[in-house]
Amino acid sequence: MTAARTPSTPRAPAARAASLADVAALADVSTGTVSRVLSRPDMISEPTRLRVMAAVEQLGYVANGTARALAMRRTMTVGAIVPRFGSSSFPALIQALETTLAAGGYTLLLSAPEPRATGDTAILRTLLERGVDAVALLGAEQPPQVLAMLGASHTPFVCMWAPPDATGSSIGFDEQAAAVLVVEHLCALGHRSLGYIGGRTADSERARRRLRDLKLAMAERSLALHGDAVVETEHGFREGFEAMQAIARREPPVSAIVCGSDYLAAGALAALDQAGIEVPRRLSVASFNDNDFAPYLHPPLTTVHLPIREIGEQAGRQLLARLGAGSAAAPVALPVRLMERASTGPVPR
């Protein structure tokens, strides 16, 4: 005997999303007024704007981004490609970039991949296919394929943390000046033989520039970089701790260690404290970045203040200017300064 089928319960029709006309009706204004409130609120009186926004909130209205993009021929988005953060200063840079763009009405789409292989354009292609209006990149050493793709699509772009050049597309600071500040400070304290803990030069143009500029500044002042006191690693607390442990075991004849970042320096200071090596009486430690935690380490860290947030802000202003949403002067090298604290002192006798 065949069992009788139970009639299926008809599905309730999905609730219709609120439309622009619904908002206009509730606020007792025209659809054009609603549109202007959402796109150009400065053109509308404050009482009308508040009434429209109250209707938007009450109805949960969300503008049709696709339709708006077609009408404006813009998506009001900017793409950024910044290789994985890890323990780095990039979050501060990205936050400043996003805040600046948001003030101009743009949304940031961020990709934080593993360091890409040379010539890999897959992530950029994806961002361009999503219709981003502009792109922010990290570093000056961009593959030719990336620059060719941006040129072919006529997409404005800037390179952050890159030495400013005549094109106006690079936003950064003078790396050589930063290196000189550290080296001159240690030289004035009597140090002549130094060690270094920094990023992997094979993976990062920033690590290559930092080590190169340190070596140049040292050579000009007759300081030596001791090979047994040089470690390349990832930027992180643990990595700095382990690198300093390795250097301490070798007991190289150095009186100061320069770290490529405050994260590495924090780990190095912890390793020295654990080993009973007093800083700065027996070994000085200096670094770069001036992260928020640098003054609160033990001892407080001598470091070069780099304009990390300012790079993000200036990059945002440059992109907005190229998109016609603001104005910005041609980029110049942002200033750096030495924050002298208790982790450096005179060379031990």
SVG drawing of the C-alpha trace seen along z (x, -y; Angstrom):
<svg xmlns="http://www.w3.org/2000/svg" viewBox="-3 -73 91 75">
<polyline fill="none" stroke="black" stroke-width="0.4" points="0.0,0.0 1.4,-3.3 1.6,-5.9 -0.3,-9.1 2.0,-12.1 1.9,-14.9 1.4,-18.2 4.5,-20.3 4.1,-23.5 4.4,-26.4 7.3,-28.7 6.5,-32.2 7.6,-34.7 10.8,-36.4 10.4,-39.9 11.0,-42.6 14.1,-44.7 13.3,-48.4 13.7,-50.6 14.7,-54.2 11.0,-54.9 10.1,-53.4 12.5,-55.7 11.3,-58.7 7.7,-57.9 8.4,-57.5 10.5,-60.7 8.0,-62.6 10.6,-63.7 11.4,-62.9 13.6,-60.0 16.1,-62.5 16.4,-64.1 17.1,-60.6 19.8,-60.0 21.4,-63.3 21.3,-62.7 23.2,-59.4 25.7,-60.7 26.0,-64.5 24.7,-65.3 26.3,-68.7 23.7,-69.7 20.7,-69.0 19.5,-71.0 20.2,-69.4 16.5,-68.8 15.8,-67.1 19.0,-65.0 18.1,-63.8 14.6,-62.9 15.8,-60.9 18.5,-59.1 15.9,-58.3 13.8,-56.6 16.9,-54.8 17.6,-53.4 13.9,-52.5 13.6,-50.6 17.1,-49.1 17.6,-50.5 20.9,-49.6 21.7,-51.3 22.1,-49.1 25.9,-49.3 25.9,-47.7 23.4,-50.2 25.2,-53.1 28.5,-51.9 27.0,-51.7 25.6,-55.2 28.7,-56.7 31.2,-54.5 32.9,-54.0 32.7,-51.5 34.0,-53.9 36.5,-51.2 40.3,-51.2 42.3,-48.0 45.4,-47.5 47.9,-44.6 50.1,-44.4 51.8,-41.1 50.9,-39.3 51.3,-41.5 52.8,-39.1 54.4,-41.2 54.8,-44.4 53.8,-48.1 51.6,-47.6 48.3,-47.5 48.9,-51.1 49.7,-52.1 46.6,-50.3 44.4,-51.9 45.6,-55.4 45.0,-54.6 41.5,-53.3 40.5,-56.3 41.8,-58.8 39.9,-57.1 36.7,-56.7 36.7,-60.5 36.6,-60.8 33.7,-58.3 35.8,-55.3 35.9,-51.8 39.2,-49.9 39.4,-46.3 42.5,-44.7 44.5,-41.7 47.3,-40.5 48.8,-37.5 52.0,-35.6 55.0,-37.3 54.2,-36.8 56.4,-35.2 58.0,-37.7 55.6,-38.5 52.4,-37.1 49.5,-39.3 46.6,-37.1 45.6,-39.3 45.8,-42.5 43.8,-41.0 41.1,-40.0 40.9,-43.5 40.7,-45.0 38.0,-42.6 36.0,-43.7 36.2,-47.2 38.4,-49.0 38.9,-52.6 42.6,-52.8 45.2,-50.6 47.7,-51.0 50.8,-48.7 53.6,-48.1 57.2,-49.0 58.9,-50.4 60.0,-47.1 56.9,-46.1 57.0,-43.5 56.8,-44.9 53.7,-42.8 51.9,-44.6 52.8,-48.0 51.8,-47.0 48.4,-45.8 47.8,-49.0 48.8,-51.1 46.6,-49.1 43.6,-49.5 44.3,-53.2 44.1,-52.5 45.6,-55.2 48.0,-53.7 50.6,-54.6 53.5,-52.6 53.6,-52.9 56.8,-52.7 58.8,-53.6 61.4,-56.4 59.5,-59.4 60.4,-60.0 59.6,-62.3 56.5,-60.4 54.6,-61.2 53.5,-57.6 55.8,-56.7 55.1,-57.5 57.8,-57.1 60.8,-58.5 64.5,-58.7 65.8,-55.3 69.4,-56.5 68.6,-59.4 67.1,-56.9 70.2,-54.7 72.5,-57.6 70.5,-58.7 71.2,-55.3 74.8,-55.0 75.7,-58.5 74.1,-58.1 76.0,-54.9 79.3,-56.3 79.0,-59.3 78.7,-56.9 82.0,-55.3 80.7,-52.1 82.9,-50.8 81.8,-47.1 78.1,-46.4 75.7,-43.5 72.5,-43.4 69.2,-41.5 66.9,-42.2 64.4,-40.9 65.3,-38.4 66.9,-40.4 66.0,-37.7 62.3,-38.2 61.9,-42.0 63.1,-45.1 62.7,-47.0 65.0,-44.6 67.5,-45.0 67.4,-48.7 67.7,-48.8 70.8,-46.6 72.4,-48.3 71.9,-51.8 73.2,-50.7 76.4,-49.3 76.9,-52.5 76.5,-54.7 78.8,-52.5 81.5,-52.5 81.5,-56.3 82.2,-56.4 84.7,-53.5 82.4,-51.3 82.4,-47.5 79.6,-45.1 80.7,-41.8 79.6,-38.7 79.0,-36.5 76.5,-39.1 74.3,-39.3 71.0,-37.3 68.3,-37.6 64.9,-36.4 61.2,-37.1 59.9,-40.2 58.5,-39.0 59.1,-38.9 60.1,-35.2 62.4,-35.7 64.2,-38.6 64.5,-36.5 66.0,-33.5 68.3,-35.6 69.7,-37.4 70.2,-34.1 72.2,-32.8 74.4,-35.9 75.0,-35.8 76.2,-32.1 78.8,-33.1 80.1,-36.0 81.1,-38.2 83.2,-41.3 80.4,-43.8 79.2,-46.6 75.8,-47.3 73.1,-45.6 70.9,-47.3 67.5,-45.7 65.5,-46.1 62.3,-46.6 61.0,-47.2 59.4,-43.8 62.9,-42.2 64.4,-44.6 61.7,-43.7 62.6,-40.0 66.3,-40.8 66.0,-42.8 64.1,-39.9 66.8,-37.4 69.5,-39.7 67.6,-40.1 67.2,-36.3 70.9,-35.8 71.8,-38.4 73.4,-40.8 72.7,-44.3 71.5,-46.8 73.1,-49.3 76.0,-48.8 77.3,-45.7 75.4,-45.9 73.4,-48.7 70.3,-48.0 68.8,-50.4 66.0,-49.9 63.6,-51.4 59.9,-52.2 59.1,-53.6 56.0,-51.4 53.6,-52.4 55.3,-49.9 58.9,-51.1 58.9,-53.5 57.6,-50.9 60.1,-48.1 62.8,-47.3 64.8,-49.4 62.9,-51.9 64.0,-51.4 66.2,-53.9 64.6,-53.8 64.1,-55.9 60.6,-57.2 59.3,-56.3 56.2,-58.1 54.2,-54.9 50.7,-56.4 51.7,-59.4 52.6,-57.1 49.0,-55.7 47.5,-59.2 49.6,-60.6 48.9,-57.6 45.1,-58.0 45.3,-61.7 47.2,-61.1 44.7,-58.5 41.8,-60.7 43.4,-63.5 43.9,-61.3 40.3,-60.2 39.1,-63.8 37.9,-63.6 40.4,-66.0 43.8,-67.7 47.3,-66.8 50.7,-68.3 53.4,-66.2 54.8,-63.6 58.0,-64.5 60.2,-62.4 58.4,-62.3 60.6,-63.2 62.3,-60.7 63.8,-61.4 65.8,-59.5 64.0,-58.7 66.9,-58.4 66.0,-56.3 67.7,-54.1 68.6,-51.1 71.7,-52.8 74.7,-54.1 78.5,-54.6 80.6,-51.8 81.7,-49.5 85.2,-49.9"/>
</svg>
